[in-house]
Amino acid sequence: MKVILQSVTVIDPTSAHHLKVVDIFVQDNLIKEIGKKLSVAGAKTLDCKGQYVSIGWIDLHVNFCDPGFETKEDILSGLNAAAKGGFVGVALMPNTQPALKSKSEIEYINNKSNSHAVTIYPIGCLSANREGKDLAEMYDMKLAGAKAFSDGNAAVQDAGLMSRAMLYAKGIDSLIISKPEDKNIAQNAQMNEGQMSTLLGMKGNPSLAEELMVSRDIFLAEYQDAKVHFTCISSAKSVELIKAAKKKGLKVTADVSVNHLYFDDTMLETFDTNFKLSPPLRTKEDIKALKQGLKEGTIDAICSQHTPEDIEHKQVEFEYAKEGMIGLQTAFSLALMTLEKQMDLSDIIAKFTIAPRAILGLPVQSIAVNQMASLTLFDPNATWKFQSSDNVSRSKNSALFNQALKGKVISIINNHQLK
């Protein structure tokens, strides 16, 4: 593969070319030359005037439903959606059947994805079968390629199990990912507890259910001197707790779903089941705190929380609908539209690039000669509509079809491929 990105603006604070308009020549898997008016025999030249390039984006939380629920999303359709959304890598949660509970399942994921432009970073189960009782085969999974351990959307309720998992992960230099929710507090709620839940007459899930678990896992991480990453935090109090933990020097990181930055609980007035999420959409005040947390670095990264669901589980009464929304193809646009008044473009992009790599322990990258060519090409000023015909996911549970969006992904370069 030979490609020249012509007249492209670089967004990479670690690069000497940051914010400069340059030509970039990529051959195979390397950046071979950066300069002006480059010309290479046999190279495909892309006119990138007005477009930007950064190191490739990483999504810290996706669900592909394969193995077990391939009608919702299989590995190929999920990776194609990731590529369309500008992601060169995705952290795949173990919410499958069977769950990613042993080296066999991790090897299955790697074997099915190893020829694609997008790299999967499998997240192995924290507990056997995600049942929250006994530790899973964490060391064997790490040897097979698991990047971290979590029970995905099955929040770990047993404090003793979580403590042992942190200690074991520390021993094998790995990471625990916590989706914080106390099920005894949350119960079978339909939405955020507050004025809207009262108005709509629906059972509410208080932010306390999240904050109790955030507090618990911070204490456990401090006790074990271990790393913990909180995924999809949603409340102002959670931001405060994580900020205090970081100030103490604890090994705590966090991400937020772009849905929880852009949508608030008033969206449920329409009873659109696409807005039934876990954690639930919170208030405008929570969103304000989440944005501030991103700006000041308390929240490290932004994820899509891509969660496919079939029609049978979404086109039903709100009470019976399953939680989740697809989001890989629209994640960047939502992040840009909700954050561009608070943060510079380079700081927004860092939440998709630098921070996720640091959290997963991936190699540091930069846009420089002889560096690996793992790149995302995008236009932050372009407007577009996410049409049903544009959707490459096998599921259609999105609230954004036919909506005007700003910020469009052009292509990715990764694993010797332009896609």
Secondary structure, DSSP 8 states (H G I E B T S, - for coil): -EEEEEEEEE--TTSTTTT-EEEEEEETTEEEEEESS---TT-EEEE-TT-EEEE-EEEEEE---TTT-TTT--HHHHHHHHHHTTEEEEEE---SSS-S-SHHHHHHHHHHHTTSSSEEEEEEESBGGG-SSSB--HHHHHHHT--EEE-TTS----HHHHHHHHHHHHHTT--EEE----HHHHTT--EESSHHHHHHT--EE-THHHHHHHHHHHHHHHHHT--EEE-S---HHHHHHHHHHHHTT--EEEEEEHHHHH--GGGGGG--GGG--SS----HHHHHHHHHHHHHTSS-EEE--B----GGGTSS-GGG----B--TTTHHHHHHHHHTTTS-HHHHHHTTTHHHHHHHT-----SSTTSB--EEEEEEEEEEEB-GGG--SS----S-BT-EEEEEEEEEEETTEE-
